[in-house]
Amino acid sequence: MSGRVHRRAGSVQRLSLDGGLDSLNDRDKVRLDSILNDGKVWVPEIYKEKAEWRTPQGHIDRVRSEKVSADGYDLATAAQSARKARDDYSGTNYAAARCVGPDGQESILVAYRNKAGREDGKTTKKRHNVYVSNLRKSAQKMDQGAEVNFTVTSDDLINVYGLGAVSYFPHQGAEGVESRTADFLSSVGLPTSDIFTSRMDVEDPYGPEVDAITIGSRFDHYGLQCPDESRSWWSLGYLFTSLLALDPACGKVYAFPEGAIEYIELHRDIESLVFALIELRKVEIDHDIGADPEELATRFRECVEAFDPIAFADEESQWILSMEELEQGIW
């Protein structure tokens, strides 16, 4: 490659699970020696260079891309850490891959293309014991009452919904409630609006025999069949016409679309739901002042899907339906 005129180099940094960045150490440089040139990676620029590295259709080693959950998957987790490092949830493309060094040890490389078209690389050492150690430390801090940091803040929520439209929940320290979910609901909160109705009337419409928190009791009240595994889930409210429910044990958010028999997973956690609701409120505001509906729908999809791909993974997702209605002028 030394004789090529068209060439670019992407910087490489060490990436930690919490989004921290640092310079490569000597062991990193040895492990990545086959792809590094003076601490940087070569990036193909012209078509001829790109073609040399492209895997053609029908090649036996060509793989298909598919969306995966970030939960428990090291490549997806590394990509999310890179987004956190750059505070970038606006739709920039990220790709993660394994790199096996000459010593047989693996690293995870995360590359992204920024808006100027330039690619940079970041690397995080693939050692599961390091990841596990970090997670355990985080859990210990939570048990000790230390502050838990979220990407979505209380200020973010209040800025678009107003303080009067945000509900905060008493910290649920009871057994069976995922701690990060409890921390988020008590410190950041949950909004309510005409589109996402999370509050009930002051007058209780059910009576003492009905548990208005869990969906199993509410389904029974209306004579509806509730899947056994979801009876203990908490009702969060209605997003358009879909009932949203939270599994307090794992923190995932599910939706029961109107007229559907089964539920779908809508978000990986409560923070992702609130992130999407904030972006939805921004869409509402811009729509009211005459912004182009198709551009608003595209912006929402890219932003929310970058933060939580699960939101658009199911074709019955309320997010897909609502954005289609926005584009069609139904709003």
C-alpha positions in Angstrom: 0.0 0.0 0.0 3.0 2.3 0.2 2.8 3.4 -3.4 -0.8 4.5 -3.2 -1.6 8.1 -3.5 -5.2 8.0 -2.4 -5.1 6.9 1.3 -6.4 8.1 4.6 -5.6 7.0 8.1 -8.0 6.6 11.0 -6.9 7.1 14.6 -7.3 4.2 17.0 -7.9 4.5 20.7 -8.6 2.2 23.6 -12.3 2.1 24.5 -13.6 1.0 27.9 -17.1 -0.4 28.7 -18.2 2.9 30.2 -17.2 4.9 27.2 -13.9 6.1 28.4 -11.1 6.6 25.9 -7.3 6.2 26.3 -4.2 5.8 24.2 -3.2 2.3 23.0 -0.7 0.6 25.3 2.3 -1.5 24.1 0.3 -4.7 24.3 -2.5 -3.3 22.2 0.1 -2.3 19.5 1.6 -5.7 19.4 -1.9 -7.4 19.2 -3.0 -5.0 16.4 0.4 -4.9 14.6 -1.1 -6.5 11.4 -3.5 -3.6 10.9 -1.7 -0.6 12.4 0.7 1.8 10.7 2.3 4.2 13.1 -0.7 3.8 15.5 -3.3 4.3 12.8 -5.4 2.2 10.4 -5.5 2.6 6.7 -8.9 3.6 5.3 -9.7 2.9 1.6 -10.9 6.0 -0.2 -11.2 5.6 -4.0 -13.4 3.0 -5.6 -10.6 0.7 -6.7 -9.2 0.5 -3.2 -12.7 -0.3 -1.8 -13.3 -2.9 -4.4 -10.2 -4.9 -3.4 -11.7 -5.4 0.1 -15.4 -5.9 -0.9 -16.8 -9.4 -0.6 -18.9 -10.0 -3.7 -22.4 -11.4 -3.8 -22.5 -15.2 -3.6 -19.0 -15.5 -1.9 -18.9 -18.4 0.5 -17.6 -16.1 3.3 -20.1 -13.3 2.8 -22.3 -12.8 5.8 -25.7 -11.2 6.2 -26.3 -8.3 8.6 -29.0 -8.6 11.2 -30.1 -6.5 14.2 -29.3 -7.9 17.6 -30.0 -6.8 21.1 -27.2 -5.0 22.9 -28.0 -7.0 26.0 -25.3 -9.7 26.7 -23.7 -9.4 23.2 -20.1 -8.1 23.3 -20.0 -6.7 19.8 -23.2 -4.7 20.2 -22.1 -3.6 23.7 -18.8 -2.3 22.3 -20.6 -0.4 19.6 -22.9 1.2 22.3 -19.8 2.1 24.3 -18.3 3.9 21.3 -21.6 5.9 20.9 -21.4 6.8 24.5 -17.8 7.9 24.1 -18.7 10.3 21.3 -22.1 11.2 22.8 -23.5 10.3 19.4 -27.0 9.0 19.1 -27.9 10.8 15.9 -27.7 8.0 13.3 -24.0 7.7 12.6 -23.2 4.1 11.4 -21.1 2.0 13.7 -19.7 -1.5 13.0 -17.9 -3.9 15.4 -15.7 -6.8 14.5 -13.3 -9.2 16.1 -9.6 -9.0 15.4 -7.3 -12.0 16.2 -3.7 -10.9 16.8 -0.6 -12.9 16.2 -0.6 -14.0 19.8 -4.0 -15.6 19.3 -5.8 -13.1 21.6 -8.8 -11.2 20.4 -9.7 -7.5 20.3 -13.0 -5.9 19.3 -12.7 -3.1 16.8 -15.4 -0.5 16.5 -15.3 1.7 13.5 -17.6 4.6 12.6 -18.0 7.0 9.7 -18.6 10.6 10.9 -20.7 13.2 9.0 -17.7 14.4 7.1 -17.2 11.0 5.6 -14.1 10.1 7.6 -13.7 6.8 9.3 -12.0 6.3 12.7 -11.3 3.2 14.6 -11.5 2.4 18.3 -10.5 -0.8 20.0 -11.6 -2.4 23.2 -9.7 -5.4 24.4 -11.8 -8.5 24.4 -11.4 -10.0 27.8 -14.7 -11.1 29.4 -13.3 -11.1 32.9 -12.6 -7.3 32.6 -16.2 -6.8 31.4 -17.6 -8.8 34.2 -15.4 -7.0 36.8 -16.7 -3.7 35.6 -20.3 -4.8 35.8 -19.8 -6.2 39.3 -18.3 -2.9 40.4 -21.3 -1.0 39.1 -23.6 -3.3 40.9 -21.7 -2.8 44.1 -22.0 1.0 43.8 -25.7 0.7 43.2 -26.1 -1.4 46.3 -24.1 1.1 48.3 -26.5 3.9 47.2 -24.0 5.6 44.8 -25.4 7.8 42.0 -26.3 5.9 38.8 -25.6 7.8 35.6 -28.1 7.7 32.7 -27.7 9.0 29.1 -31.2 10.5 29.5 -31.4 13.1 32.3 -34.2 14.7 34.2 -33.4 18.0 32.5 -33.8 16.4 29.1 -37.2 15.3 30.0 -38.4 18.5 31.7 -37.1 20.6 28.8 -39.5 19.1 26.3 -42.5 18.0 28.5 -42.4 20.5 31.3 -42.1 19.7 35.0 -45.9 19.4 35.4 -46.0 16.5 32.9 -43.4 14.3 34.6 -44.2 11.8 37.3 -41.5 10.5 39.7 -41.9 7.2 41.4 -40.9 6.2 45.0 -37.6 4.2 44.8 -38.7 0.5 44.7 -36.1 -1.4 46.7 -38.3 -4.5 47.0 -37.1 -7.9 45.9 -37.9 -8.6 42.2 -37.5 -5.0 40.9 -34.5 -4.4 38.7 -32.4 -1.7 40.5 -31.5 0.4 37.4 -35.2 0.6 36.5 -36.1 1.8 40.0 -33.3 4.4 39.9 -34.5 5.8 36.6 -38.1 6.1 37.6 -37.3 7.8 40.8 -34.6 10.2 39.5 -35.6 10.9 35.8 -39.3 10.0 35.8 -41.9 9.2 33.2 -43.7 11.8 31.1 -47.4 12.0 30.1 -49.0 13.7 27.1 -52.0 13.3 24.7 -50.0 10.7 22.8 -48.5 8.8 25.7 -51.0 8.8 28.6 -49.2 7.5 31.7 -51.5 9.1 34.3 -55.0 8.0 35.4 -57.8 10.1 36.7 -57.7 10.9 40.4 -60.9 8.9 40.9 -60.0 5.2 40.9 -62.0 3.6 38.1 -61.4 0.1 39.4 -62.1 -0.4 43.1 -60.2 -2.1 45.9 -60.4 -5.6 44.3 -58.3 -4.6 41.3 -54.6 -4.0 41.4 -54.3 -1.1 39.0 -50.5 -1.5 38.8 -50.1 -5.0 37.4 -51.7 -5.8 34.0 -52.9 -9.2 35.0 -55.5 -7.8 37.4 -56.6 -5.2 34.9 -57.0 -7.7 32.1 -59.2 -9.8 34.4 -61.3 -6.8 35.2 -62.1 -6.3 31.6 -62.5 -10.0 30.8 -59.4 -10.2 28.7 -56.9 -13.0 28.5 -53.5 -12.1 29.9 -50.4 -14.2 29.1 -49.3 -16.0 32.3 -45.7 -14.7 32.1 -46.9 -11.1 31.9 -49.5 -11.0 34.7 -47.0 -9.3 37.1 -45.8 -6.7 34.6 -46.5 -3.0 35.5 -48.8 -0.9 33.3 -47.0 2.2 32.1 -49.7 3.7 30.0 -51.0 3.9 26.4 -48.8 4.9 23.5 -51.3 5.9 20.9 -53.5 2.8 21.1 -50.9 0.3 22.4 -50.7 -0.6 26.1 -47.2 -0.4 27.3 -46.0 -2.7 30.2 -42.8 -3.0 32.1 -41.3 -6.2 33.4 -39.9 -5.0 36.7 -37.7 -8.1 37.1 -35.6 -7.3 34.0 -36.5 -3.8 33.1 -37.7 -4.5 29.5 -40.7 -2.6 28.0 -43.4 -4.5 26.1 -46.3 -3.4 24.0 -49.8 -4.9 23.5 -50.9 -3.5 20.2 -54.6 -2.8 19.8 -56.4 -5.9 18.6 -53.4 -8.1 18.9 -53.4 -11.3 20.9 -49.7 -11.3 21.8 -47.3 -8.7 23.0 -44.1 -7.5 21.4 -40.8 -6.3 23.0 -40.7 -2.5 22.3 -37.6 -1.3 24.3 -34.7 -2.9 26.1 -35.3 -0.7 29.2 -37.2 2.2 30.6 -34.5 4.7 29.7 -34.8 3.7 26.0 -38.6 4.3 26.1 -38.2 7.7 27.6 -35.5 8.6 25.1 -37.9 7.7 22.3 -40.7 9.7 24.0 -38.4 12.8 24.2 -37.7 12.5 20.5 -41.4 12.0 19.8 -42.2 15.2 21.7 -39.6 17.1 19.6 -41.3 15.7 16.5 -44.6 17.0 17.7 -43.2 20.4 18.3 -41.5 20.7 15.0 -44.6 19.3 13.2 -46.8 22.0 14.7 -44.5 24.7 13.2 -44.7 23.2 9.8 -41.6 21.0 9.4 -41.7 18.4 6.7 -43.4 15.2 8.0 -41.1 12.8 6.0 -38.0 14.5 7.3 -39.3 14.3 10.9 -40.1 10.6 10.5 -36.7 9.9 9.1 -35.0 11.8 11.9 -37.0 10.0 14.6 -36.3 6.6 13.1 -32.5 7.2 12.8 -32.2 8.7 16.3 -34.3 6.2 18.2 -33.0 3.1 16.3 -29.4 4.2 17.0 -30.2 4.4 20.7 -32.2 1.2 20.8 -32.6 -1.0 17.7 -35.4 -3.0 19.4 -37.8 -0.1 18.9 -38.2 -0.9 15.2 -37.4 -4.6 15.2 -41.0 -5.8 15.0 -43.2 -4.8 12.1 -46.1 -4.4 14.6 -44.2 -1.8 16.6 -46.2 1.2 17.4 -43.2 3.3 16.4 -43.3 2.0 12.9 -47.1 2.5 12.6 -47.0 6.0 14.0 -44.1 7.2 11.7 -46.0 5.8 8.7 -49.0 7.8 9.7 -46.9 10.9 10.1 -45.5 10.5 6.6 -49.0 10.0 5.2 -50.3 13.2 6.8 -52.6 11.5 9.3 -51.2 13.4 12.2 
